[in-house]
Every structure is written in C-alpha cells, then in structure tokens.
C-alpha cells in the first residue's frame, strides 16, 4: 500500500485537536475530508500522533546512566519524577528540569531526560500530573487533565523542582530547565517565577500573557520556534519586545519549514530531524555554558 500523503492542513488540524477546542470526532471528520476517505484518515491519524513504541534513543538500562523514579516536595504535596544521572561523573554537575508536553510524563520525555544525562547533567523529569494520580496511559485523558489545571499549580511544582535540585547530592548548585510544547510554556513561566533559575530553554512554548511579568525574569533564555507554527509564533514579537524593554538575555531561533513538535521523534509526520538535531546541539551548548 502506498504511503498516505500528509498535508500541512492535516498537521494543522491535529495541532488544533491537541491544543485547542477541536474534539476527537471533529478532528476525524476534518481529517476524513482532507484525506478523501475514512480509510485514508484512519491510516493517517496514527502518523500524526506520537507513537510511544518509538520513544527510546537511550535505553532505560543503558550502563552509562543511573535512572530512578523518585518523589520530591512540590508546591502542595509530593511530586513524582524521573531522575537520571551519568553513571560515571567526575565532579559536581549542573541539573536540568525536563518539562513534559501536554501528554504528561511519558516514555518519550523519560528518554529525553536520559539524553540530557548523557550530556553530563543531572536530569529530573517531573510528572506534573502527580496531584491527579499521575500520568495516565491514555494521552487524550492526560491532555484533558492538563487543560483543567489551575495554571499556578504546575508552576509551583516546577519552582519546587528548582529548589530540590539546587541542593541535590552531586549537583553544583546551578539549575536549568528545558520544556517542550506545553512544557515550553512552563519554562517561560518558571523563568518568571523562579529568580534563582540559571537557564531556560523553551521549545515552541507559549509566551507569558502579561508583558509586565517578563521584568521578573533573571535567567538567560534560549527560545526555539517552528517556522510553520503560526499559533505559537503569533506571540514571538510581543515577547521579544518585552524581553528587550526589560534588558533580558535571550536568543530566538526559528526553524523554517518545521512544524510544532519538530523535536518529538515519536511523531512521524511532525518530526524534523535536521531542525531537531540543530536545536538540540544549541540547547546542550547553551546549558553547558550556563550550568557548567
């Protein structure tokens, strides 16, 4: 069977489904119209979605790392997290919070935490759905749970993660954060709310809604955006102006031709290896500079 053609309109419809108000039925109806048939839509939908079977670039039992599930004190109660260290580190290391997408702490984000650890950091991936019982296996349920969050709660839990990592055994006292999609927006808000954050990297993350909040940012920021991501990119200019007006240290990269979630290599339709590899190199170089 010939591989189905995936168009930008299909990718945009999926983005609307996963981030805005389009429900599953509405998404499949639109995809059927775009694909030409229900059968074609059924074949294309899994290619747009993330496939957890493709998650691991670094195996969970890789001998180069030490990984464990932990809890740390959050804003209102204990938060579950996935903590990963290099197995044979020499000296104290910078720490990085890895903030998940709106699917919760899934296998892909655990794998990203392992990748961060292999670069010479202590990596902590919090499960910001801990207060709701933890990340469910059903991604639609996870997205629904996150959409109903009190926005202050995950920020408080991320701020608590900074405090936890500041004094963690083997750490050098410097803490950065990297987040993707919803997690990218959380990095921006963490920078607003954690004056002791040492570096923030936001992948296609929503910008702070209140420009005045930007004045509270102390951490240098690295901001990755996808050229085709019109929904998120609509806020870039206002964010840059607020950062400039408040004399903040930041760098913006826009990856032309790339879609929202271009770093997520479990999504066949949206993953862009060239953009992902370049953004990752820039991310690791930035974190090593700021947290070393």
Buried (B, 14 or more C-beta within 10 A) or exposed (E): EEEBEBEEEBBBBBBBBBBEEBEEEEBBBBBBEBBEEEEBBBBBBEBBBBEBEBBBEBEBEBEEBBBEEBBBEBBEEBBBBBBBBBEEBEEBBBBBBBBBBBBBBBBBBBBBBBBBBBBBBBBBBBBBBBBBEEBBEEBBBBBEBBEEBEEEBBBBBBBBBBEBBBEBEEBBBBBBBBBBBBBBBBBBBBBBBBEEBBBBBBBBBBBBEEBEBBBBBBBBBBBBBBBBBEBBBEBBEBBBEBBEEBEBEBEBEBBEEBBBBBBBBBBBBBBBEEBBEBBBEBBBEBBBEBBE
